[in-house]
Amino acid sequence: MLVAALGFAVMGALVKVGAQKFSSAELVFYRSIFGLAVIWAYIMINKLPLATPVLNKQMSRALVGFASLVLFFYAIAHLPLATAITLNYTSPLFLAVLTPLLLHEKLKKNLAATLMLGFIGVVILLKPVFTQQDWLAGCIGLLSGMGAAWAYVHVKQLGKLNEPDWRTVFYFTLVSTIGGGCWMLFHTFTAISMQDLPVLLGLGFFATIAQLAMTRAYRTGNTLVVASLAYTTIVIASLLGALYWREYLDVESLCAIGLIVLSGIISVRTSTPKV
């Protein structure tokens, strides 16, 4: 999970660099097509079947994931790196709200206080960091966290239907690649120069490595420990933001991030079944 955290933080930094020239949809396309090539090679080598009896559910998960990714990349481009990633990592809070609604599971009593704690952290984080023109980016970053939670609910549903992880990843990267590509065709397309290749290839590489590492961590490790370590991404992103963009967060912002991380860990701990 630490490898995944480092990969996601570097991916975020490369998105911020690439956003100086490319649109969010273009960055999603380049991030996704690299992952699609990797998962396609894996499927071909192992001769795995792509046919699925729940194609509509796979498409729904892929579309939600694509929308969340576009929103996340937009937030990274317009906000301090650590702030954008923190807002995206509110997904456990939204997951605690969405799970009872979509999976018909009971909302545990102590989660209510945890959710309130987390969203107080969000409000504190928005107030000192954002200027008026940043509110749109802040709301979009928060929506990316909601989208990530919704996508995870879909993943849980697909897991109950015995859909393998690799098939879910394939349809997600396929839809994201097509979606980003269509956006580029009908909206904007920025020509790629040789100087852009390290950023775009690095974006795809670190995103794919992080995705694979995270999948393995959740598959083989303790869910609570893994989910808690995921928040290391925010720490690494804070360091990268301060080092390369002089994005120094004040004490109030750091306390807000701490509240969000704490509430997220408590939400995961409460939602994780004991074995």
Order of alpha helices (4+ residues) and beta strands (2+ residues): alpha-alpha-alpha-alpha-alpha-alpha-alpha-alpha-alpha-alpha-alpha-alpha
